[in-house]
Amino acid sequence: EAGVTQFPSHSVIEKGQTVTLRCDPISGHDNLYWYRRVMGKEIKFLLHFVKESKQDESGMPNNRFLAERTGGTYSTLKVQPAELEDSGVYFCASSQELGVAETQYFGPGTRLLVL
Amino acid sequence: EDQVTQSPEALRLQEGESSSLNCSYTVSGLRGLFWYRQDPGKGPEFLFTLYSAGEEKEKERLKATLTKKESFLHITAPKPEDSATYLCAVQGFLPGGGNKLTFGTGTQLKVEL
């Protein structure tokens, strides 16, 4: 079974540019999460989709970040315009709801550097 | 707000030298406590879920335990391939549902020959 995949693996952009990150969850997983780790800090939650609906977007830092999950399959996270503090590793995770604390499986991450 | 603190930040062991990693947490009702392993340049890899105080789980040289305030990851007779960053995360009961994980900063383990 294929795991969570993310594209691109690395991205280097200049301040003010736009970047779009993509996540393909494990097939059949309705829950999709975005997390971010900035240098020296812990991994932090950004948002949670259940199928195509946003369940929780309390971790989104500001309105420069836009996440979508059209059709309930893959998801994109767009940063527009990018700022220096957006640099970090963006992880996507997916899970299949089991009624208790479900296991979230993580992708390899996209390393974003804003210059 | 849920909080997770891990210690030590870094740990260097000789091969075969057993030790424990600590994860202290505060959460408004624990749904689950998770341990992940992360290798450089990769995403977190799931190891264990613990649901209630007193629970223990084992996998090869790793054993995770849980109390009402903390969790320990015991590593018995480690090998160099156990070198990685070990992450602890909690999932609490949130108003209106929601399954977000709150992570600690991790313990970076290095096992030397």
HADDOCK unambig.tbl for C-alpha pairs under 7 A between the chains (distance, minus, plus):
assign (segid A and resid 41 and name CA) (segid B and resid 105 and name CA) 6.26 0.50 0.50
assign (segid A and resid 42 and name CA) (segid B and resid 103 and name CA) 6.15 0.50 0.50
assign (segid A and resid 42 and name CA) (segid B and resid 104 and name CA) 5.76 0.50 0.50
assign (segid A and resid 42 and name CA) (segid B and resid 105 and name CA) 4.41 0.50 0.50
assign (segid A and resid 43 and name CA) (segid B and resid 103 and name CA) 5.89 0.50 0.50
assign (segid A and resid 44 and name CA) (segid B and resid 102 and name CA) 6.77 0.50 0.50
assign (segid A and resid 44 and name CA) (segid B and resid 103 and name CA) 6.90 0.50 0.50
assign (segid A and resid 45 and name CA) (segid B and resid 100 and name CA) 6.42 0.50 0.50
assign (segid A and resid 45 and name CA) (segid B and resid 101 and name CA) 6.77 0.50 0.50
assign (segid A and resid 55 and name CA) (segid B and resid 98 and name CA) 6.74 0.50 0.50
assign (segid A and resid 56 and name CA) (segid B and resid 98 and name CA) 6.37 0.50 0.50
assign (segid A and resid 101 and name CA) (segid B and resid 31 and name CA) 5.47 0.50 0.50
assign (segid A and resid 101 and name CA) (segid B and resid 32 and name CA) 5.39 0.50 0.50
assign (segid A and resid 105 and name CA) (segid B and resid 46 and name CA) 6.80 0.50 0.50
assign (segid A and resid 106 and name CA) (segid B and resid 43 and name CA) 5.74 0.50 0.50
assign (segid A and resid 106 and name CA) (segid B and resid 44 and name CA) 5.88 0.50 0.50
assign (segid A and resid 106 and name CA) (segid B and resid 45 and name CA) 6.85 0.50 0.50
assign (segid A and resid 107 and name CA) (segid B and resid 43 and name CA) 5.43 0.50 0.50
assign (segid A and resid 108 and name CA) (segid B and resid 42 and name CA) 4.70 0.50 0.50
assign (segid A and resid 108 and name CA) (segid B and resid 43 and name CA) 4.10 0.50 0.50
assign (segid A and resid 109 and name CA) (segid B and resid 42 and name CA) 6.90 0.50 0.50
assign (segid A and resid 109 and name CA) (segid B and resid 43 and name CA) 5.96 0.50 0.50
